[in-house]
Amino acid sequence: MIRQSKKDAILELKNTGMSLRKIARTLKVSRNTITKILKDPDEAAPHRESRHEEHVPLIRDLFKECKGNAVRVAEELESRHQITI
């Protein structure tokens, strides 16, 4: 995933007349990536939720119960709820 600051730099360099190859060498980004960004500069990366998002309330409760011990939280998740992280 390319950061917005790098996308802005690509667009700015292209507007100054720099070639795709030179932009690629300068920013250490592939020419294909530069082409994609120039075709659709406003395209946002798809948002992906965590696989464990549904377990957050349970994990928070166990975190309090285990007094902040993350290893113990993982052990309890596995033993009580058959959830592995």
PDB file of N, CA, C and O in Angstrom:
ATOM      1  N   MET A   1       0.844  -1.178   0.000  1.00  0.00           N
ATOM      2  CA  MET A   1       0.000   0.000   0.000  1.00  0.00           C
ATOM      3  C   MET A   1       0.885   1.235   0.000  1.00  0.00           C
ATOM      4  O   MET A   1       1.858   1.324   0.749  1.00  0.00           O
ATOM      5  N   ILE A   2       0.539   2.154  -0.829  1.00  0.00           N
ATOM      6  CA  ILE A   2       1.333   3.366  -0.949  1.00  0.00           C
ATOM      7  C   ILE A   2       0.671   4.485  -0.143  1.00  0.00           C
ATOM      8  O   ILE A   2      -0.549   4.645  -0.174  1.00  0.00           O
ATOM      9  N   ARG A   3       1.471   5.241   0.564  1.00  0.00           N
ATOM     10  CA  ARG A   3       0.945   6.320   1.406  1.00  0.00           C
ATOM     11  C   ARG A   3       0.520   7.513   0.561  1.00  0.00           C
ATOM     12  O   ARG A   3       0.986   7.714  -0.561  1.00  0.00           O
ATOM     13  N   GLN A   4      -0.378   8.292   1.143  1.00  0.00           N
ATOM     14  CA  GLN A   4      -0.904   9.461   0.443  1.00  0.00           C
ATOM     15  C   GLN A   4       0.197  10.456   0.102  1.00  0.00           C
ATOM     16  O   GLN A   4       0.152  11.090  -0.952  1.00  0.00           O
ATOM     17  N   SER A   5       1.175  10.600   0.976  1.00  0.00           N
ATOM     18  CA  SER A   5       2.261  11.552   0.709  1.00  0.00           C
ATOM     19  C   SER A   5       3.045  11.154  -0.541  1.00  0.00           C
ATOM     20  O   SER A   5       3.464  12.012  -1.318  1.00  0.00           O
ATOM     21  N   LYS A   6       3.241   9.845  -0.728  1.00  0.00           N
ATOM     22  CA  LYS A   6       3.964   9.382  -1.917  1.00  0.00           C
ATOM     23  C   LYS A   6       3.099   9.563  -3.164  1.00  0.00           C
ATOM     24  O   LYS A   6       3.613   9.894  -4.233  1.00  0.00           O
ATOM     25  N   LYS A   7       1.784   9.347  -3.032  1.00  0.00           N
ATOM     26  CA  LYS A   7       0.881   9.582  -4.162  1.00  0.00           C
ATOM     27  C   LYS A   7       0.937  11.046  -4.581  1.00  0.00           C
ATOM     28  O   LYS A   7       0.995  11.363  -5.768  1.00  0.00           O
ATOM     29  N   ASP A   8       0.918  11.930  -3.590  1.00  0.00           N
ATOM     30  CA  ASP A   8       0.984  13.363  -3.885  1.00  0.00           C
ATOM     31  C   ASP A   8       2.291  13.719  -4.586  1.00  0.00           C
ATOM     32  O   ASP A   8       2.305  14.534  -5.508  1.00  0.00           O
ATOM     33  N   ALA A   9       3.382  13.110  -4.148  1.00  0.00           N
ATOM     34  CA  ALA A   9       4.685  13.367  -4.771  1.00  0.00           C
ATOM     35  C   ALA A   9       4.692  12.896  -6.222  1.00  0.00           C
ATOM     36  O   ALA A   9       5.225  13.580  -7.096  1.00  0.00           O
ATOM     37  N   ILE A  10       4.102  11.734  -6.478  1.00  0.00           N
ATOM     38  CA  ILE A  10       4.033  11.203  -7.846  1.00  0.00           C
ATOM     39  C   ILE A  10       3.259  12.165  -8.740  1.00  0.00           C
ATOM     40  O   ILE A  10       3.697  12.487  -9.844  1.00  0.00           O
ATOM     41  N   LEU A  11       2.111  12.621  -8.257  1.00  0.00           N
ATOM     42  CA  LEU A  11       1.293  13.543  -9.050  1.00  0.00           C
ATOM     43  C   LEU A  11       2.022  14.862  -9.299  1.00  0.00           C
ATOM     44  O   LEU A  11       1.963  15.413 -10.398  1.00  0.00           O
ATOM     45  N   GLU A  12       2.696  15.356  -8.291  1.00  0.00           N
ATOM     46  CA  GLU A  12       3.424  16.618  -8.427  1.00  0.00           C
ATOM     47  C   GLU A  12       4.581  16.488  -9.418  1.00  0.00           C
ATOM     48  O   GLU A  12       4.788  17.364 -10.258  1.00  0.00           O
ATOM     49  N   LEU A  13       5.333  15.389  -9.313  1.00  0.00           N
ATOM     50  CA  LEU A  13       6.459  15.188 -10.233  1.00  0.00           C
ATOM     51  C   LEU A  13       5.972  15.030 -11.672  1.00  0.00           C
ATOM     52  O   LEU A  13       6.598  15.541 -12.600  1.00  0.00           O
ATOM     53  N   LYS A  14       4.867  14.330 -11.855  1.00  0.00           N
ATOM     54  CA  LYS A  14       4.323  14.152 -13.205  1.00  0.00           C
ATOM     55  C   LYS A  14       3.854  15.487 -13.771  1.00  0.00           C
ATOM     56  O   LYS A  14       4.023  15.759 -14.960  1.00  0.00           O
ATOM     57  N   ASN A  15       3.262  16.321 -12.912  1.00  0.00           N
ATOM     58  CA  ASN A  15       2.805  17.643 -13.371  1.00  0.00           C
ATOM     59  C   ASN A  15       3.965  18.555 -13.752  1.00  0.00           C
ATOM     60  O   ASN A  15       3.792  19.475 -14.552  1.00  0.00           O
ATOM     61  N   THR A  16       5.144  18.311 -13.188  1.00  0.00           N
ATOM     62  CA  THR A  16       6.318  19.111 -13.559  1.00  0.00           C
ATOM     63  C   THR A  16       6.959  18.608 -14.847  1.00  0.00           C
ATOM     64  O   THR A  16       7.901  19.217 -15.353  1.00  0.00           O
ATOM     65  N   GLY A  17       6.447  17.486 -15.382  1.00  0.00           N
ATOM     66  CA  GLY A  17       6.943  16.983 -16.652  1.00  0.00           C
ATOM     67  C   GLY A  17       7.937  15.841 -16.542  1.00  0.00           C
ATOM     68  O   GLY A  17       8.519  15.436 -17.549  1.00  0.00           O
ATOM     69  N   MET A  18       8.142  15.319 -15.360  1.00  0.00           N
ATOM     70  CA  MET A  18       9.093  14.218 -15.183  1.00  0.00           C
ATOM     71  C   MET A  18       8.517  12.926 -15.777  1.00  0.00           C
ATOM     72  O   MET A  18       7.315  12.677 -15.689  1.00  0.00           O
ATOM     73  N   SER A  19       9.380  12.116 -16.377  1.00  0.00           N
ATOM     74  CA  SER A  19       8.934  10.867 -16.996  1.00  0.00           C
ATOM     75  C   SER A  19       8.596   9.821 -15.930  1.00  0.00           C
ATOM     76  O   SER A  19       9.035   9.910 -14.784  1.00  0.00           O
ATOM     77  N   LEU A  20       7.800   8.825 -16.343  1.00  0.00           N
ATOM     78  CA  LEU A  20       7.412   7.753 -15.421  1.00  0.00           C
ATOM     79  C   LEU A  20       8.631   7.006 -14.891  1.00  0.00           C
ATOM     80  O   LEU A  20       8.715   6.698 -13.702  1.00  0.00           O
ATOM     81  N   ARG A  21       9.564   6.720 -15.777  1.00  0.00           N
ATOM     82  CA  ARG A  21      10.761   5.983 -15.352  1.00  0.00           C
ATOM     83  C   ARG A  21      11.572   6.759 -14.326  1.00  0.00           C
ATOM     84  O   ARG A  21      12.063   6.194 -13.349  1.00  0.00           O
ATOM     85  N   LYS A  22      11.707   8.051 -14.556  1.00  0.00           N
ATOM     86  CA  LYS A  22      12.489   8.861 -13.624  1.00  0.00           C
ATOM     87  C   LYS A  22      11.777   8.973 -12.271  1.00  0.00           C
ATOM     88  O   LYS A  22      12.422   8.941 -11.224  1.00  0.00           O
ATOM     89  N   ILE A  23      10.453   9.102 -12.297  1.00  0.00           N
ATOM     90  CA  ILE A  23       9.683   9.129 -11.047  1.00  0.00           C
ATOM     91  C   ILE A  23       9.872   7.811 -10.308  1.00  0.00           C
ATOM     92  O   ILE A  23      10.080   7.790  -9.095  1.00  0.00           O
ATOM     93  N   ALA A  24       9.797   6.713 -11.054  1.00  0.00           N
ATOM     94  CA  ALA A  24       9.954   5.385 -10.449  1.00  0.00           C
ATOM     95  C   ALA A  24      11.320   5.245  -9.791  1.00  0.00           C
ATOM     96  O   ALA A  24      11.421   4.755  -8.667  1.00  0.00           O
ATOM     97  N   ARG A  25      12.363   5.671 -10.482  1.00  0.00           N
ATOM     98  CA  ARG A  25      13.712   5.588  -9.914  1.00  0.00           C
ATOM     99  C   ARG A  25      13.867   6.503  -8.707  1.00  0.00           C
ATOM    100  O   ARG A  25      14.466   6.119  -7.703  1.00  0.00           O
ATOM    101  N   THR A  26      13.333   7.698  -8.805  1.00  0.00           N
ATOM    102  CA  THR A  26      13.479   8.684  -7.734  1.00  0.00           C
ATOM    103  C   THR A  26      12.779   8.234  -6.454  1.00  0.00           C
ATOM    104  O   THR A  26      13.339   8.336  -5.362  1.00  0.00           O
ATOM    105  N   LEU A  27      11.552   7.739  -6.596  1.00  0.00           N
ATOM    106  CA  LEU A  27      10.748   7.377  -5.421  1.00  0.00           C
ATOM    107  C   LEU A  27      10.842   5.895  -5.051  1.00  0.00           C
ATOM    108  O   LEU A  27      10.266   5.456  -4.055  1.00  0.00           O
ATOM    109  N   LYS A  28      11.577   5.129  -5.869  1.00  0.00           N
ATOM    110  CA  LYS A  28      11.733   3.688  -5.637  1.00  0.00           C
ATOM    111  C   LYS A  28      10.379   2.977  -5.584  1.00  0.00           C
ATOM    112  O   LYS A  28      10.063   2.232  -4.656  1.00  0.00           O
ATOM    113  N   VAL A  29       9.591   3.251  -6.643  1.00  0.00           N
ATOM    114  CA  VAL A  29       8.265   2.662  -6.803  1.00  0.00           C
ATOM    115  C   VAL A  29       8.207   2.104  -8.217  1.00  0.00           C
ATOM    116  O   VAL A  29       8.810   2.668  -9.130  1.00  0.00           O
ATOM    117  N   SER A  30       7.491   1.006  -8.407  1.00  0.00           N
ATOM    118  CA  SER A  30       7.419   0.412  -9.743  1.00  0.00           C
ATOM    119  C   SER A  30       6.638   1.310 -10.705  1.00  0.00           C
ATOM    120  O   SER A  30       5.776   2.088 -10.296  1.00  0.00           O
ATOM    121  N   ARG A  31       6.961   1.182 -11.981  1.00  0.00           N
ATOM    122  CA  ARG A  31       6.261   1.972 -12.997  1.00  0.00           C
ATOM    123  C   ARG A  31       4.783   1.608 -13.049  1.00  0.00           C
ATOM    124  O   ARG A  31       3.937   2.463 -13.312  1.00  0.00           O
ATOM    125  N   ASN A  32       4.473   0.336 -12.799  1.00  0.00           N
ATOM    126  CA  ASN A  32       3.067  -0.084 -12.791  1.00  0.00           C
ATOM    127  C   ASN A  32       2.285   0.641 -11.699  1.00  0.00           C
ATOM    128  O   ASN A  32       1.150   1.063 -11.919  1.00  0.00           O
ATOM    129  N   THR A  33       2.886   0.781 -10.538  1.00  0.00           N
ATOM    130  CA  THR A  33       2.236   1.486  -9.432  1.00  0.00           C
ATOM    131  C   THR A  33       2.002   2.943  -9.799  1.00  0.00           C
ATOM    132  O   THR A  33       0.935   3.492  -9.527  1.00  0.00           O
ATOM    133  N   ILE A  34       2.983   3.558 -10.406  1.00  0.00           N
ATOM    134  CA  ILE A  34       2.851   4.958 -10.810  1.00  0.00           C
ATOM    135  C   ILE A  34       1.734   5.114 -11.833  1.00  0.00           C
ATOM    136  O   ILE A  34       0.943   6.054 -11.755  1.00  0.00           O
ATOM    137  N   THR A  35       1.668   4.195 -12.789  1.00  0.00           N
ATOM    138  CA  THR A  35       0.614   4.237 -13.800  1.00  0.00           C
ATOM    139  C   THR A  35      -0.763   4.119 -13.153  1.00  0.00           C
ATOM    140  O   THR A  35      -1.682   4.853 -13.516  1.00  0.00           O
ATOM    141  N   LYS A  36      -0.912   3.205 -12.204  1.00  0.00           N
ATOM    142  CA  LYS A  36      -2.199   3.037 -11.510  1.00  0.00           C
ATOM    143  C   LYS A  36      -2.591   4.306 -10.766  1.00  0.00           C
ATOM    144  O   LYS A  36      -3.751   4.717 -10.797  1.00  0.00           O
ATOM    145  N   ILE A  37      -1.637   4.918 -10.106  1.00  0.00           N
ATOM    146  CA  ILE A  37      -1.921   6.136  -9.342  1.00  0.00           C
ATOM    147  C   ILE A  37      -2.309   7.276 -10.279  1.00  0.00           C
ATOM    148  O   ILE A  37      -3.205   8.059  -9.966  1.00  0.00           O
ATOM    149  N   LEU A  38      -1.644   7.370 -11.417  1.00  0.00           N
ATOM    150  CA  LEU A  38      -1.960   8.437 -12.360  1.00  0.00           C
ATOM    151  C   LEU A  38      -3.321   8.225 -13.015  1.00  0.00           C
ATOM    152  O   LEU A  38      -3.996   9.196 -13.358  1.00  0.00           O
ATOM    153  N   LYS A  39      -3.733   6.972 -13.195  1.00  0.00           N
ATOM    154  CA  LYS A  39      -5.050   6.688 -13.771  1.00  0.00           C
ATOM    155  C   LYS A  39      -6.164   7.080 -12.811  1.00  0.00           C
ATOM    156  O   LYS A  39      -7.163   7.670 -13.223  1.00  0.00           O
ATOM    157  N   ASP A  40      -5.998   6.757 -11.537  1.00  0.00           N
ATOM    158  CA  ASP A  40      -7.037   7.045 -10.542  1.00  0.00           C
ATOM    159  C   ASP A  40      -6.390   7.495  -9.238  1.00  0.00           C
ATOM    160  O   ASP A  40      -6.207   6.679  -8.334  1.00  0.00           O
ATOM    161  N   PRO A  41      -6.041   8.768  -9.119  1.00  0.00           N
ATOM    162  CA  PRO A  41      -5.317   9.246  -7.936  1.00  0.00           C
ATOM    163  C   PRO A  41      -6.140   9.239  -6.652  1.00  0.00           C
ATOM    164  O   PRO A  41      -5.570   9.243  -5.561  1.00  0.00           O
ATOM    165  N   ASP A  42      -7.469   9.230  -6.760  1.00  0.00           N
ATOM    166  CA  ASP A  42      -8.318   9.292  -5.567  1.00  0.00           C
ATOM    167  C   ASP A  42      -8.757   7.924  -5.067  1.00  0.00           C
ATOM    168  O   ASP A  42      -9.506   7.828  -4.094  1.00  0.00           O
ATOM    169  N   GLU A  43      -8.301   6.871  -5.721  1.00  0.00           N
ATOM    170  CA  GLU A  43      -8.701   5.529  -5.307  1.00  0.00           C
ATOM    171  C   GLU A  43      -8.162   5.236  -3.909  1.00  0.00           C
ATOM    172  O   GLU A  43      -6.966   5.365  -3.648  1.00  0.00           O
ATOM    173  N   ALA A  44      -9.055   4.846  -3.031  1.00  0.00           N
ATOM    174  CA  ALA A  44      -8.665   4.533  -1.654  1.00  0.00           C
ATOM    175  C   ALA A  44      -8.479   3.031  -1.507  1.00  0.00           C
ATOM    176  O   ALA A  44      -9.096   2.237  -2.218  1.00  0.00           O
ATOM    177  N   ALA A  45      -7.633   2.666  -0.590  1.00  0.00           N
ATOM    178  CA  ALA A  45      -7.416   1.248  -0.318  1.00  0.00           C
ATOM    179  C   ALA A  45      -8.663   0.672   0.341  1.00  0.00           C
ATOM    180  O   ALA A  45      -9.303   1.353   1.142  1.00  0.00           O
ATOM    181  N   PRO A  46      -9.018  -0.559   0.021  1.00  0.00           N
ATOM    182  CA  PRO A  46     -10.193  -1.160   0.650  1.00  0.00           C
ATOM    183  C   PRO A  46      -9.966  -1.354   2.144  1.00  0.00           C
ATOM    184  O   PRO A  46      -8.878  -1.730   2.580  1.00  0.00           O
ATOM    185  N   HIS A  47     -11.006  -1.091   2.911  1.00  0.00           N
ATOM    186  CA  HIS A  47     -10.905  -1.248   4.365  1.00  0.00           C
ATOM    187  C   HIS A  47     -11.147  -2.707   4.719  1.00  0.00           C
ATOM    188  O   HIS A  47     -12.157  -3.298   4.338  1.00  0.00           O
ATOM    189  N   ARG A  48     -10.206  -3.270   5.452  1.00  0.00           N
ATOM    190  CA  ARG A  48     -10.345  -4.659   5.894  1.00  0.00           C
ATOM    191  C   ARG A  48     -10.435  -4.685   7.407  1.00  0.00           C
ATOM    192  O   ARG A  48      -9.593  -4.126   8.111  1.00  0.00           O
ATOM    193  N   GLU A  49     -11.472  -5.345   7.888  1.00  0.00           N
ATOM    194  CA  GLU A  49     -11.617  -5.474   9.328  1.00  0.00           C
ATOM    195  C   GLU A  49     -10.808  -6.666   9.814  1.00  0.00           C
ATOM    196  O   GLU A  49     -10.511  -7.597   9.065  1.00  0.00           O
ATOM    197  N   SER A  50     -10.468  -6.605  11.070  1.00  0.00           N
ATOM    198  CA  SER A  50      -9.723  -7.690  11.690  1.00  0.00           C
ATOM    199  C   SER A  50     -10.598  -8.935  11.763  1.00  0.00           C
ATOM    200  O   SER A  50     -11.816  -8.838  11.918  1.00  0.00           O
ATOM    201  N   ARG A  51      -9.981 -10.089  11.652  1.00  0.00           N
ATOM    202  CA  ARG A  51     -10.729 -11.340  11.795  1.00  0.00           C
ATOM    203  C   ARG A  51     -11.251 -11.502  13.208  1.00  0.00           C
ATOM    204  O   ARG A  51     -12.191 -12.261  13.447  1.00  0.00           O
ATOM    205  N   HIS A  52     -10.646 -10.794  14.141  1.00  0.00           N
ATOM    206  CA  HIS A  52     -11.011 -10.948  15.542  1.00  0.00           C
ATOM    207  C   HIS A  52     -11.853  -9.789  16.053  1.00  0.00           C
ATOM    208  O   HIS A  52     -12.027  -9.638  17.262  1.00  0.00           O
ATOM    209  N   GLU A  53     -12.374  -8.974  15.152  1.00  0.00           N
ATOM    210  CA  GLU A  53     -13.156  -7.799  15.545  1.00  0.00           C
ATOM    211  C   GLU A  53     -14.354  -8.179  16.413  1.00  0.00           C
ATOM    212  O   GLU A  53     -14.699  -7.458  17.350  1.00  0.00           O
ATOM    213  N   GLU A  54     -14.973  -9.286  16.108  1.00  0.00           N
ATOM    214  CA  GLU A  54     -16.155  -9.712  16.865  1.00  0.00           C
ATOM    215  C   GLU A  54     -15.812 -10.124  18.297  1.00  0.00           C
ATOM    216  O   GLU A  54     -16.699 -10.186  19.148  1.00  0.00           O
ATOM    217  N   HIS A  55     -14.557 -10.400  18.568  1.00  0.00           N
ATOM    218  CA  HIS A  55     -14.147 -10.865  19.894  1.00  0.00           C
ATOM    219  C   HIS A  55     -13.592  -9.756  20.784  1.00  0.00           C
ATOM    220  O   HIS A  55     -13.167 -10.026  21.907  1.00  0.00           O
ATOM    221  N   VAL A  56     -13.588  -8.525  20.305  1.00  0.00           N
ATOM    222  CA  VAL A  56     -12.983  -7.421  21.058  1.00  0.00           C
ATOM    223  C   VAL A  56     -13.581  -7.257  22.454  1.00  0.00           C
ATOM    224  O   VAL A  56     -12.818  -7.126  23.411  1.00  0.00           O
ATOM    225  N   PRO A  57     -14.915  -7.256  22.621  1.00  0.00           N
ATOM    226  CA  PRO A  57     -15.447  -7.113  23.987  1.00  0.00           C
ATOM    227  C   PRO A  57     -14.979  -8.227  24.922  1.00  0.00           C
ATOM    228  O   PRO A  57     -14.655  -7.974  26.083  1.00  0.00           O
ATOM    229  N   LEU A  58     -14.944  -9.442  24.422  1.00  0.00           N
ATOM    230  CA  LEU A  58     -14.481 -10.579  25.217  1.00  0.00           C
ATOM    231  C   LEU A  58     -13.008 -10.409  25.590  1.00  0.00           C
ATOM    232  O   LEU A  58     -12.618 -10.659  26.731  1.00  0.00           O
ATOM    233  N   ILE A  59     -12.205  -9.992  24.638  1.00  0.00           N
ATOM    234  CA  ILE A  59     -10.774  -9.797  24.888  1.00  0.00           C
ATOM    235  C   ILE A  59     -10.555  -8.692  25.917  1.00  0.00           C
ATOM    236  O   ILE A  59      -9.688  -8.811  26.783  1.00  0.00           O
ATOM    237  N   ARG A  60     -11.331  -7.630  25.827  1.00  0.00           N
ATOM    238  CA  ARG A  60     -11.201  -6.537  26.808  1.00  0.00           C
ATOM    239  C   ARG A  60     -11.541  -7.014  28.215  1.00  0.00           C
ATOM    240  O   ARG A  60     -10.851  -6.676  29.176  1.00  0.00           O
ATOM    241  N   ASP A  61     -12.615  -7.806  28.330  1.00  0.00           N
ATOM    242  CA  ASP A  61     -12.990  -8.342  29.645  1.00  0.00           C
ATOM    243  C   ASP A  61     -11.898  -9.246  30.197  1.00  0.00           C
ATOM    244  O   ASP A  61     -11.542  -9.158  31.372  1.00  0.00           O
ATOM    245  N   LEU A  62     -11.366 -10.118  29.341  1.00  0.00           N
ATOM    246  CA  LEU A  62     -10.302 -11.014  29.788  1.00  0.00           C
ATOM    247  C   LEU A  62      -9.033 -10.240  30.140  1.00  0.00           C
ATOM    248  O   LEU A  62      -8.304 -10.624  31.055  1.00  0.00           O
ATOM    249  N   PHE A  63      -8.773  -9.166  29.428  1.00  0.00           N
ATOM    250  CA  PHE A  63      -7.591  -8.347  29.709  1.00  0.00           C
ATOM    251  C   PHE A  63      -7.669  -7.766  31.119  1.00  0.00           C
ATOM    252  O   PHE A  63      -6.678  -7.745  31.850  1.00  0.00           O
ATOM    253  N   LYS A  64      -8.862  -7.294  31.490  1.00  0.00           N
ATOM    254  CA  LYS A  64      -9.060  -6.776  32.848  1.00  0.00           C
ATOM    255  C   LYS A  64      -8.943  -7.902  33.868  1.00  0.00           C
ATOM    256  O   LYS A  64      -8.299  -7.754  34.906  1.00  0.00           O
ATOM    257  N   GLU A  65      -9.572  -9.023  33.556  1.00  0.00           N
ATOM    258  CA  GLU A  65      -9.564 -10.174  34.462  1.00  0.00           C
ATOM    259  C   GLU A  65      -8.148 -10.708  34.676  1.00  0.00           C
ATOM    260  O   GLU A  65      -7.797 -11.126  35.779  1.00  0.00           O
ATOM    261  N   CYS A  66      -7.348 -10.693  33.626  1.00  0.00           N
ATOM    262  CA  CYS A  66      -5.980 -11.220  33.697  1.00  0.00           C
ATOM    263  C   CYS A  66      -4.971 -10.137  34.083  1.00  0.00           C
ATOM    264  O   CYS A  66      -3.763 -10.357  34.001  1.00  0.00           O
ATOM    265  N   LYS A  67      -5.455  -8.991  34.497  1.00  0.00           N
ATOM    266  CA  LYS A  67      -4.621  -7.887  34.987  1.00  0.00           C
ATOM    267  C   LYS A  67      -3.570  -7.440  33.969  1.00  0.00           C
ATOM    268  O   LYS A  67      -2.428  -7.150  34.323  1.00  0.00           O
ATOM    269  N   GLY A  68      -3.976  -7.390  32.702  1.00  0.00           N
ATOM    270  CA  GLY A  68      -3.096  -6.870  31.669  1.00  0.00           C
ATOM    271  C   GLY A  68      -2.084  -7.845  31.110  1.00  0.00           C
ATOM    272  O   GLY A  68      -1.245  -7.454  30.298  1.00  0.00           O
ATOM    273  N   ASN A  69      -2.135  -9.099  31.516  1.00  0.00           N
ATOM    274  CA  ASN A  69      -1.180 -10.091  31.030  1.00  0.00           C
ATOM    275  C   ASN A  69      -1.688 -10.666  29.702  1.00  0.00           C
ATOM    276  O   ASN A  69      -2.604 -11.488  29.685  1.00  0.00           O
ATOM    277  N   ALA A  70      -1.091 -10.229  28.603  1.00  0.00           N
ATOM    278  CA  ALA A  70      -1.551 -10.615  27.272  1.00  0.00           C
ATOM    279  C   ALA A  70      -1.376 -12.104  27.000  1.00  0.00           C
ATOM    280  O   ALA A  70      -2.202 -12.715  26.321  1.00  0.00           O
ATOM    281  N   VAL A  71      -0.312 -12.684  27.523  1.00  0.00           N
ATOM    282  CA  VAL A  71      -0.088 -14.120  27.331  1.00  0.00           C
ATOM    283  C   VAL A  71      -1.207 -14.897  28.006  1.00  0.00           C
ATOM    284  O   VAL A  71      -1.727 -15.866  27.452  1.00  0.00           O
ATOM    285  N   ARG A  72      -1.569 -14.465  29.199  1.00  0.00           N
ATOM    286  CA  ARG A  72      -2.645 -15.130  29.940  1.00  0.00           C
ATOM    287  C   ARG A  72      -3.981 -14.956  29.215  1.00  0.00           C
ATOM    288  O   ARG A  72      -4.797 -15.877  29.200  1.00  0.00           O
ATOM    289  N   VAL A  73      -4.211 -13.799  28.620  1.00  0.00           N
ATOM    290  CA  VAL A  73      -5.436 -13.561  27.848  1.00  0.00           C
ATOM    291  C   VAL A  73      -5.522 -14.558  26.698  1.00  0.00           C
ATOM    292  O   VAL A  73      -6.574 -15.154  26.468  1.00  0.00           O
ATOM    293  N   ALA A  74      -4.423 -14.741  25.979  1.00  0.00           N
ATOM    294  CA  ALA A  74      -4.403 -15.695  24.863  1.00  0.00           C
ATOM    295  C   ALA A  74      -4.671 -17.111  25.352  1.00  0.00           C
ATOM    296  O   ALA A  74      -5.397 -17.864  24.703  1.00  0.00           O
ATOM    297  N   GLU A  75      -4.093 -17.475  26.487  1.00  0.00           N
ATOM    298  CA  GLU A  75      -4.326 -18.810  27.052  1.00  0.00           C
ATOM    299  C   GLU A  75      -5.793 -19.001  27.422  1.00  0.00           C
ATOM    300  O   GLU A  75      -6.372 -20.050  27.142  1.00  0.00           O
ATOM    301  N   GLU A  76      -6.392 -18.002  28.044  1.00  0.00           N
ATOM    302  CA  GLU A  76      -7.799 -18.084  28.443  1.00  0.00           C
ATOM    303  C   GLU A  76      -8.719 -18.138  27.228  1.00  0.00           C
ATOM    304  O   GLU A  76      -9.697 -18.885  27.225  1.00  0.00           O
ATOM    305  N   LEU A  77      -8.415 -17.361  26.207  1.00  0.00           N
ATOM    306  CA  LEU A  77      -9.219 -17.408  24.983  1.00  0.00           C
ATOM    307  C   LEU A  77      -9.212 -18.805  24.385  1.00  0.00           C
ATOM    308  O   LEU A  77     -10.239 -19.312  23.932  1.00  0.00           O
ATOM    309  N   GLU A  78      -8.042 -19.412  24.393  1.00  0.00           N
ATOM    310  CA  GLU A  78      -7.931 -20.747  23.806  1.00  0.00           C
ATOM    311  C   GLU A  78      -8.607 -21.804  24.669  1.00  0.00           C
ATOM    312  O   GLU A  78      -9.310 -22.670  24.149  1.00  0.00           O
ATOM    313  N   SER A  79      -8.403 -21.743  25.981  1.00  0.00           N
ATOM    314  CA  SER A  79      -8.957 -22.789  26.845  1.00  0.00           C
ATOM    315  C   SER A  79     -10.466 -22.647  27.044  1.00  0.00           C
ATOM    316  O   SER A  79     -11.186 -23.643  26.984  1.00  0.00           O
ATOM    317  N   ARG A  80     -10.953 -21.438  27.277  1.00  0.00           N
ATOM    318  CA  ARG A  80     -12.380 -21.240  27.556  1.00  0.00           C
ATOM    319  C   ARG A  80     -13.246 -21.154  26.308  1.00  0.00           C
ATOM    320  O   ARG A  80     -14.365 -21.668  26.285  1.00  0.00           O
ATOM    321  N   HIS A  81     -12.726 -20.503  25.267  1.00  0.00           N
ATOM    322  CA  HIS A  81     -13.568 -20.163  24.120  1.00  0.00           C
ATOM    323  C   HIS A  81     -13.090 -20.771  22.800  1.00  0.00           C
ATOM    324  O   HIS A  81     -13.705 -20.529  21.762  1.00  0.00           O
ATOM    325  N   GLN A  82     -12.032 -21.538  22.817  1.00  0.00           N
ATOM    326  CA  GLN A  82     -11.467 -22.176  21.619  1.00  0.00           C
ATOM    327  C   GLN A  82     -11.177 -21.153  20.515  1.00  0.00           C
ATOM    328  O   GLN A  82     -11.437 -21.395  19.336  1.00  0.00           O
ATOM    329  N   ILE A  83     -10.633 -20.009  20.926  1.00  0.00           N
ATOM    330  CA  ILE A  83     -10.248 -18.952  19.988  1.00  0.00           C
ATOM    331  C   ILE A  83      -8.736 -18.821  20.046  1.00  0.00           C
ATOM    332  O   ILE A  83      -8.167 -18.609  21.117  1.00  0.00           O
ATOM    333  N   THR A  84      -8.086 -18.946  18.897  1.00  0.00           N
ATOM    334  CA  THR A  84      -6.634 -18.774  18.865  1.00  0.00           C
ATOM    335  C   THR A  84      -6.304 -17.476  18.143  1.00  0.00           C
ATOM    336  O   THR A  84      -6.901 -17.123  17.127  1.00  0.00           O
ATOM    337  N   ILE A  85      -5.332 -16.788  18.711  1.00  0.00           N
ATOM    338  CA  ILE A  85      -4.895 -15.520  18.114  1.00  0.00           C
ATOM    339  C   ILE A  85      -3.411 -15.631  17.829  1.00  0.00           C
ATOM    340  O   ILE A  85      -2.807 -14.686  17.322  1.00  0.00           O
TER     341      ILE A  85
END
